[in-house]
Amino acid sequence: SQQGEEDPQALSIQEGENATMNCSYKTSINNLQWYRQNSGRGLVHLILIRSNEREKHSGRLRVTLDTSKKSSSLLITASRAADTASYFCATRGATNKLIFGTGTLLAVQP
Amino acid sequence: EPEVTQTPSHQVTQMGQEVILRCVPISNHLYFYWYRQILGQKVEFLVSFYNNEISEKSEIFDDQFSVERPDGSNFTLKIRSTKLEDSAMYFCASRTMGNEQFFGPGTRLTVL
């Protein structure tokens, strides 16, 4: 079965620095999505990248996808304290369900 | 901006009791989902629902679970006889024909 694994599990940076999180998965995908979750709250969709895309940008977010390595990365540039949250990758395969990764807990220190 | 809503935000119940978690998906969405997240663990898929029937369910979604869309707006998850291990955050999600699933804020279920 698909399984998203993120690394690092936790990341602590200073405001203004860039944060990079990685995600690996096991089987073929239709698309890969990144979500943010603030402590104890719901999941907020950040960005979607299709299997035929290699890179995508949205504001301060940059996502890459390497289907040959079955991996993706999320880069948050010029981080802010408000970016403190857990970040999850989620893959969608042939069916519509999302398979979530284990998440990276990002702490941005002011 | 339209959003998925869920009620209650927190439900406390005794083991063996039935609970119903409620969701109001975004109004023009066609596909509906329930996921759960046990504290400190991954978000796990439970079930997807389309055209008034279950389209896919996970191994977790056993006979104790059921879903229903009783009217044009609500989407419910029922757990017939709760177990301690059912304690988790339960998220509802919905989408249109596109790929993006919009998630609700979740219901925290605590089984005592």
Contacts between the chains, C-beta under 8 A, distances in Angstrom:
chain1	res1	chain2	res2	distance
A	30	B	99	7.6
A	31	B	99	5.5
A	33	B	99	7.5
A	33	B	100	7.2
A	33	B	101	7.9
A	35	B	103	7.6
A	40	B	89	8.0
A	40	B	108	7.7
A	41	B	105	6.2
A	41	B	106	7.3
A	42	B	91	6.4
A	42	B	103	5.0
A	42	B	104	5.8
A	42	B	105	4.0
A	42	B	106	5.1
A	43	B	43	7.0
A	43	B	91	6.4
A	43	B	93	7.9
A	43	B	103	4.1
A	44	B	103	7.5
A	45	B	100	5.4
A	45	B	101	7.2
A	45	B	102	6.8
A	45	B	103	7.4
A	48	B	99	5.8
A	48	B	100	6.0
A	88	B	42	8.0
A	88	B	43	6.6
A	90	B	43	7.6
A	92	B	99	6.5
A	95	B	48	7.7
A	95	B	55	8.0
A	95	B	56	5.5
A	96	B	31	6.3
A	96	B	33	7.9
A	96	B	48	5.7
A	96	B	55	7.2
A	96	B	56	7.1
A	96	B	95	7.9
A	97	B	33	7.1
A	97	B	45	4.3
A	97	B	48	5.8
A	97	B	56	5.9
A	97	B	58	7.7
A	98	B	33	7.9
A	98	B	35	7.6
A	98	B	43	7.9
A	98	B	45	6.5
A	98	B	101	6.3
A	99	B	45	6.9
A	100	B	35	7.8
A	100	B	42	5.1
A	100	B	43	4.1
A	100	B	44	7.4
A	101	B	42	6.9
A	102	B	42	5.6
A	103	B	42	7.3
